[in-house]
Amino acid sequence: MSLTLGLTGMDPATETALKAAFVEANARLGGRWSLLPDAEAGHVIVDMDSMYGPMSWLRLHASGRQVIGLTSAPRTQTDFRLGRPFDVAQLVELLVAVARAEGIELQAEREDSGAPAPAATAPVVAAPAAPAPAPAAAEPAPVQAPEAEAEPAPVEAAAPAPAVPPVPGPMPLREAAAAPSGDAKARPAMPATPAADTLAAWLQPGALAGQVRYRRSSGPTLLIDASADTWYGPTPLKPITAYFEGKVDRSDFEPLDADAWARDIASAGERQPLSRLRWLGGLLAGGGALLPGLDPQDRFQLFKWPQTEREYPRHFRIATQMMKGPATVAEIAQASGVPESDVADFVNANLATGFAAPVSEVPPPSEDAPKARGGLLGRLRNR
């Protein structure tokens, strides 16, 4: 079986860097791979961080192609992942992993001696994800993501975040980090804070300190490392949606010492970014409506592509529309073919994580506005 690789959905600089890395990585693998145009390749690397990358993924996925997502995000919905920034060693591991998935074992030559290196026992940079769901039926709009729910892909470890000093109680949600350009202006991302004494409020930066355990009489345990802004727990989110209901006190979080923490996380699965739980809290906060303080006539826009969850397949279509420009909930719903309640929940979730913001259109200056008189004579006349 031939091993062929293509590149698409990326800027020229990224494509040039990838091609250079591929040449060296392929040489270490004995030239077993071939670089072809994306229309002819069996596996295609797509820049999922670019505006057009997700649409390229939809097109390739609908045609049954294997997609490798190039992304700085810790997770991706593609079949394989290549982390950004990348290097030759990462690309070697990726090509070995993809070949192994095709039933072909490759060995990379050692960079110093040229001798074959032992084959990796497990891929580090990329690993096959759970099969992506089948695409929805064709519609007048571009190819859309599936409506049937599928199991989420494994979550990769996120890099620890800087420690945040504790504060007495829950803090308000963050403001958007990005603002649009042109005649538009971003307003604060979330005008309303989570309800006091809820899990969503306690998950905000600075509300908790150290390593704590949160659990209920039934359901999975959440192990939260507030200092690293990460958590351990189940990969699917829907089993813990009930945790965001009802009152939660500080005493419900059990502090753990180093030994207890190490013992608990040993069987708790992969480390995940705490922003994923904040996203879920925002998603559930409005119950199908925009949060208080937001107007249905407000226009919203995504300024960075979010990590869409496989448990919520409609979100891919919503995100695609919101990346195109500011729009109201009704406009987004009509363009994506998704109910307004789902759009409102998605907007709330991405306001909570800073990926979206309300946008106000700034009117152009009036042509009839009087021109200010400059210079000394002008100032004297204005006295």
C-alpha positions, -999 to +999 in steps of 0.1 A: +000+000+000+014+034-010+018+061+016+009+095+001+006+129+018-010+162+007-013+197+022-042+221+021-060+249+039-028+268+050-008+299+041+022+297+019+047+301+047+033+272+067+031+250+035+068+258+027+079+249+062+059+217+062+073+206+028+109+212+041+102+192+073+086+164+052+116+161+029+139+155+059+114+133+078+108+112+048+145+107+042+148+093+078+120+068+069+137+056+038+116+076+014+085+055+020+062+085+017+053+105-013+041+142-014+012+147-038-014+173-045-042+171-019-067+159-045-046+128-051-031+120-016-045+094+007-037+115+038-040+153+039-026+178+065-051+206+071-043+238+090-073+237+115-062+270+130-069+289+097-102+303+087-106+279+058-091+248+075-123+235+091-142+238+057-114+218+041-118+192+068-155+189+060-149+185+023-122+159+028-141+140+055-172+139+033-151+122+005-138+096+029-102+109+032-079+107+062-072+141+076-043+152+098-051+184+118-023+209+122-033+229+153-020+245+185-052+232+203-047+202+226-075+183+207-089+181+172-118+163+155-095+151+127-082+115+124-047+125+135-031+156+150+002+174+143+009+199+171+020+235+163+048+245+164+061+214+147+096+201+138+111+172+119+110+148+149+073+154+154+066+148+117+086+116+118+065+103+147+033+114+129+043+096+096+052+064+116+018+065+134-002+071+103+017+042+085+011+019+115-026+026+112-024+014+076-007-018+088+028-007+077+057-006+102+083+020+095+117+026+113+134+060+114+171+063+109+190+078+138+200+114+131+235+110+143+246+076+130+222+068+102+213+035+119+176+025+122+160+037+154+136+014+172+100+019+161+080+039+185+057+018+207+031+045+208+026+077+188+033+109+207+024+137+184-005+121+166-028+091+173-059+079+156-090+095+170-124+079+172-140+076+138-157+109+128-194+107+123-208+105+088-217+138+071-253+150+069-274+149+038-266+174+012-282+209+015-279+241-006-254+253+020-218+239+021-214+203+034-225+202+070-214+183+100-234+153+111-264+155+134-258+120+150-238+121+181-205+102+183-180+094+210-156+122+217-119+119+207-094+114+235-082+146+251-045+153+250-027+169+279-027+206+280+003+227+290+001+240+326-010+276+330+007+301+353-005+300+389-033+324+397-035+338+433-066+328+452-094+353+460-121+350+486-149+339+462-160+333+427-148+358+401-167+371+370-161+356+336-134+370+314-136+395+287-129+387+251-092+388+243-096+398+206-114+426+189-126+428+153-111+451+128-128+477+106-160+495+115-168+471+144-160+472+180-160+443+205-179+448+238-171+429+270-175+392+263-198+384+292-219+412+308-234+388+334-215+366+359-224+330+367-249+325+394-232+327+428-223+295+445-226+273+414-199+250+399-196+274+370-187+302+393-161+282+413-144+272+380-135+308+372-098+318+374-088+325+410-119+311+427-102+279+438-066+272+449-044+241+449-055+206+440-091+196+450-115+168+445-152+174+437-177+146+436-214+139+442-232+109+456-235+095+420-214+103+389-177+106+381-152+125+403-136+157+391-100+163+401-092+200+397-057+215+398-065+252+400-028+263+401-022+246+367-057+254+353-063+218+344-085+189+356-088+151+354-121+133+348-143+118+321-137+127+285-174+129+276-190+161+290-227+151+290-224+128+321-214+158+342-239+183+330-260+178+362-230+190+382-237+225+370-272+225+386-278+236+422-258+253+449-221+244+454-202+256+485-164+259+490-166+230+515-178+207+486-142+209+472-120+185+492-083+196+493-058+169+485-022+165+496+005+154+471+002+117+479-036+117+476-035+137+444-009+114+428-030+084+438-062+097+424-050+110+391-032+077+384-065+062+373-084+094+363-075+095+326-058+123+306-052+158+319-076+183+304-077+222+302-100+237+328-114+260+301-133+229+288-154+228+320-159+266+318-171+262+283-196+236+295-208+258+323-214+287+298-232+263+275-257+252+302-261+286+319-287+301+296-310+271+291-315+279+254-315+317+258-288+344+259-276+352+294-291+382+311-275+414+299-273+402+263-299+414+237-313+391+210-305+419+186-269+419+196-245+407+169-218+381+179-187+369+162-160+342+168-125+356+166-107+322+169-119+288+159-130+269+191-125+232+198-159+218+189-171+189+210-182+157+192-211+153+216-226+185+201-222+180+163-243+210+154-218+234+169-194+229+139-221+245+117-227+273+141-190+281+144-186+281+107-212+308+103-199+329+133-164+330+118-178+347+087-187+380+105-210+395+132-246+383+132-276+380+155-287+347+170-316+345+145-293+352+116-268+325+127-296+300+132-311+307+097-277+304+080-266+273+098-300+255+099-297+251+137-324+260+162-319+294+179-318+278+213-287+258+203-271+290+188-278+310+220-262+282+242-231+281+219-228+319+220-229+318+258-202+291+260-178+309+237-183+342+255-174+324+287-141+312+272-132+344+253-135+330+218-164+353+209-177+387+218-207+410+211-199+434+183-211+469+179-210+485+145-193+519+146-211+544+124-188+563+099-182+600+107-209+623+094-199+643+063-219+672+076-198+675+108-181+709+110-144+708+105-123+721+133-104+753+125-067+749+131-038+772+136-035+804+156-061+824+136-086+795+140-082+795+178-086+833+179-118+831+159-132+805+182-127+827+213 
